[in-house]
Amino acid sequence: MSGKQEERLPRKTYETELLRLQTELVKLQEWVRTQGARLVVIFEGRDAAGKGSTIKRVTEYLNPRMARIVALPKPTERERTQWYFQRYVAHLPAAGEIVLFDRSWYNRAGVEHVMGFCTKEEYQLFLRQCPIFERMLVEDRILLRKYWFSVSDTVQEERFRRRLDDPVRRWKLSPMDLESITRWEAYSRAKDEMLVHTDISEAPWYIVESDDKRRARLNMMAHLLASVPYHEVPPPVLELPHRPPSTGYERPPRDLQTYVPDHAASL
């Protein structure tokens, strides 16, 4: 269970700081591009802890060709026969790219272990291999950041209930999410065991208190920016060219094309 949270951050304060941090993230992205750096950010935590909404704010103004979100479905039959980390390796960034994992290889230490989707031997092998794997990434000069979003049991249940009644967020709630309520302590033990084995100096875990989503987003973004030695890269000088004079082009009659109905006019 997460620690005691302060009162919710005022919206105006939140929105002002959010925009400032998002502006800095754009600068970070340009630094990553020009330096040929590779940045991997892992988002883990309990269901309804605010990972997805934080990722949405992080990437809101970033170039999707340079900053990719990776949220893999359950493995295929073929992928189940591969080395466990293999399908994640395929999504690691090339030079100048940022990859944000909305859940990652840590599925094995969490849901797969708790729900019995992997064997005890596979679980133990993961705990042994994961620190080695991550040290290899860091040794290859990948910038690896790992965030665990911590939410209390009462707040998690409140968010689940709101999703049940929200038609645009109902899809976020799955039977697996509901199962996590009855397995709260099992997931807590799994998280503790995961941290024991994988909170390494080369790639430490950073805990984000997320009972207040606004605070969680700002805290995570500010920490990420502070952890990377980026600097502002001067943008190229661009000038809007003058539009050349017409050469006699005429647009075809509008009735020759099919337009979408003006739904807005009926509002």
Secondary structure, DSSP 8 states (H G I E B T S, - for coil): ------S---HHHHHHHHHHHHHHHHHHHHHHHHHT-EEEEEEEESTTSSHHHHHHHHHTTS-TTTEEEE---S--HHHHTS-TTHHHHTTS--TTEEEEEES-GGGGGTHHHHHTSS-HHHHHHHHHHHHHHHHHHHHTT-EEEEEEEE--HHHHHHHHHHHHT-TTTGGG--HHHHHHHHTHHHHHHHHHHHHHHH-BTTB-EEEEE-SSHHHHHHHHHHHHHHHS-------------------S-----GGGS-----GGGG-
